Amino acid sequence: MKSKVYKLDGKLFRYNFDRCTVEYVAKAGDEELKDEAEWMQKYGEPLFGIDHDGYMVIDSIGLSRENWENREARDGYLHGWVVDLEAEAARLAADFVKYELPYLV
């Protein structure tokens, strides 16, 4: 069982009660849905793992149900994770510009 999608700091999350994890999710677009259908037809297994609500899990981390249900604890935990996600994205972008982009121009 999973919670409704919860938005914080521009990111989407939901809680997986069976696994006691928070899932960082994204709504699949038309292109992802098309690719998922083609992949399933060709290989018989999902590419993105898009669920029946149209979301795909980008990443997940552990969190107790008690902390998920406490809004203050949840928001603090998720805000810290968002900071980490944004720092990681900035590092990956900088690495791309430094190491990959010069070979593409």
QUIDA-V289088 format. One record per residue. N is the residue number from 1. RES is the residue in one small letter. SS is DSSP state (alpha for helix, beta for strand, coil for the rest). PHI is phi in radians with two decimals (* if undefined). Layout:
# QUIDA-V289088
N	RES	SS	PHI
N	RES	SS	PHI
This chain:
# QUIDA-V289088
1	m	coil	*
2	k	beta	-2.20
3	s	coil	-1.31
4	k	coil	-1.19
5	v	coil	-1.17
6	y	beta	-2.08
7	k	beta	-1.77
8	l	beta	-2.59
9	d	coil	0.90
10	g	coil	1.38
11	k	beta	-2.01
12	l	beta	-1.94
13	f	beta	-2.35
14	r	beta	-2.65
15	y	beta	-1.83
16	n	beta	-1.70
17	f	coil	-1.18
18	d	coil	-1.25
19	r	coil	-1.87
20	c	coil	0.96
21	t	beta	-2.27
22	v	beta	-1.70
23	e	beta	-1.84
24	y	beta	-1.52
25	v	beta	-2.13
26	a	beta	-2.40
27	k	beta	-1.33
28	a	coil	-1.22
29	g	coil	-1.62
30	d	alpha	-1.01
31	e	alpha	-1.16
32	e	alpha	-1.13
33	l	alpha	-1.10
34	k	alpha	-1.13
35	d	alpha	-1.08
36	e	alpha	-1.08
37	a	alpha	-1.13
38	e	alpha	-1.12
39	w	alpha	-1.13
40	m	alpha	-1.04
41	q	alpha	-1.14
42	k	alpha	-1.39
43	y	alpha	-2.03
44	g	coil	1.30
45	e	coil	-2.54
46	p	coil	-1.26
47	l	coil	-1.58
48	f	coil	-1.82
49	g	coil	1.25
50	i	coil	-1.20
51	d	coil	-1.49
52	h	coil	-1.15
53	d	coil	-1.57
54	g	coil	1.54
55	y	beta	-1.87
56	m	beta	-2.14
57	v	beta	-1.48
58	i	beta	-1.55
59	d	beta	-2.79
60	s	beta	-2.61
61	i	beta	-2.50
62	g	beta	-1.36
63	l	coil	-2.82
64	s	coil	-1.20
65	r	alpha	-1.04
66	e	alpha	-1.01
67	n	alpha	-1.25
68	w	alpha	-1.13
69	e	alpha	-1.37
70	n	coil	-1.64
71	r	alpha	-1.01
72	e	alpha	-1.11
73	a	alpha	-1.12
74	r	alpha	-1.04
75	d	alpha	-1.13
76	g	alpha	-1.13
77	y	alpha	-1.10
78	l	alpha	-1.17
79	h	alpha	-1.07
80	g	alpha	-1.07
81	w	alpha	-1.18
82	v	alpha	-1.05
83	v	alpha	-1.02
84	d	alpha	-1.10
85	l	alpha	-1.09
86	e	alpha	-1.21
87	a	alpha	-1.13
88	e	alpha	-1.11
89	a	alpha	-1.10
90	a	alpha	-1.13
91	r	alpha	-1.10
92	l	alpha	-1.12
93	a	alpha	-1.14
94	a	alpha	-1.11
95	d	alpha	-1.10
96	f	alpha	-1.08
97	v	alpha	-1.08
98	k	alpha	-1.31
99	y	alpha	-1.83
100	e	alpha	-1.86
101	l	alpha	-1.02
102	p	alpha	-1.00
103	y	alpha	-1.45
104	l	alpha	-1.69
105	v	coil	-1.85
